[in-house]
Amino acid sequence: MNIILFDTNRSNYYPLSFSRPISFFRVGILTIKEKWEQYFSSVSVKTDKYLSYKFPIILKDDNIWINAKTIPSTDLYTEINNLRVGESLEKDGELIAFRNSNFEKSKLNKIDSNVKIKTIENLTDIFKFNSEEINLDFKFLTEGKKSNDIDDSNRLLGNKIYIEKGAKISCAILNAQDGPIYIGKDTEVMEGSIIKGPFAMLNNSQVKLGSRIYGGTTVGPFSKVAGEINNSILFGFSSKAHEGYLGNSIIGEWCNLGAGTNVSNLKNNYEKVKIWNYQTNKFKSTELQFCGLIMGDHSKSSINTMFNTGTVVGVGANIYGSGFPRNFIPSFSWGGALGFSIYKLNSFFSTAEKVFKRRDKTFDDIEKQILFNIYNMTKVYRNEL
């Protein structure tokens, strides 16, 4: 089957979907697209045109189109795999999938799903579902496989610990009694670190000396973490390499949290947290008591930056200075609590090239064009700076 994951209501998932299709969100160990690739061999995406050069669609004569916010399961796979041409699968009136040669959703024979379906309806669902998804991904990735050994300097609790080839772990405590711990290939967990599952760390990442990491946390590839982290996801290529607290948060790619950056994830009055929503252009309740920072790609904070509960930072922002900055920071903003100016695109590109080079990556014209489009799409939010 040729599977195409199609985006819907993309503005509801900004700033994280500014720079990627929804199916490239990491939830658990894997991205949504990678989860579907556990079931189907050919999976591509249908997304906005400005992203399509980096994330191309693969079209064939017979295609199954799946709503990109949908998390796969064995039962759902069975229903989707049984779809015939011209049929669609719905749940509570919402389109989940359909089978057609082209992206034509009308005149389909509708079938109601009989299984439980999990979807990412809001950005906060990413960390809300993360513990459960680490458990499910862990089972997929490790079933029938033998973990690599680690030396006796470490203390292991529980038996759901899987270590990939090339991982270096010394004098650490890995507690998998409440959930599995997955340590990817060519990673490092330094001395004195305490990790409590469910936890996942992808390839070429590093947990630095004396880190304290609680369950529900995922560290994406080529990332560095330190300090105290709880129920948070770093998509990849990002760093929180020093002391400071990060909780109930999502950090995009190519971000850097400076030394002593702290994130509040609980209001002093214990009220439900509101965050900025790009679709409604206003603050919207998450219906959650715990919600920290959502940061788009390429954004950075300086030393001792403080983020208030439920802060949303766009793409390419640079935050510094004392005090709490505003709870919604537009893309390509430069400043902090005392005010913001516009981060000029040429200066931003110069920094991005250096950051990519540090990870042996090339900041090419495709990346530049995507960010140029995001810069223009987000101008309206910088008008008041």
Buried (B, 14 or more C-beta within 10 A) or exposed (E): BBBBBBBEEBEBBBBBBBBBBBBBBBBBBBBBBBBBBBBBEEBBBBBBEBBEEBBEBEEEEEBBBBBBBBBBBEEBBEBBEEBEBEBBBBBEEEBBBBBBEEEEEEEBEEBEBEBEBBBBEBBBBBBBBBBBBBBBBBEBBBEEEEBBEBEEEBEBBBEBBBBBEEBBBBBBBBBBEBBBBBBBBBBBBBEBBBBBBBBBBBBBBBBBEBBBBBBBBBBBBBBBBBBBBBBBBBBBBBBBBBBBBBBBBBBBBBBBBBBBBBBBBBBEEEEEBBBBBBEEEEBBEBEBBBBBBBBBBBBBBBEBBBBBBBBBBBBBBBBBBEEBBBBBBBBBBBBBBEEBEBBEBEEBBEBBBEBBEEEEBEBEEEBBBBBBBBBEBBEEBBEEB
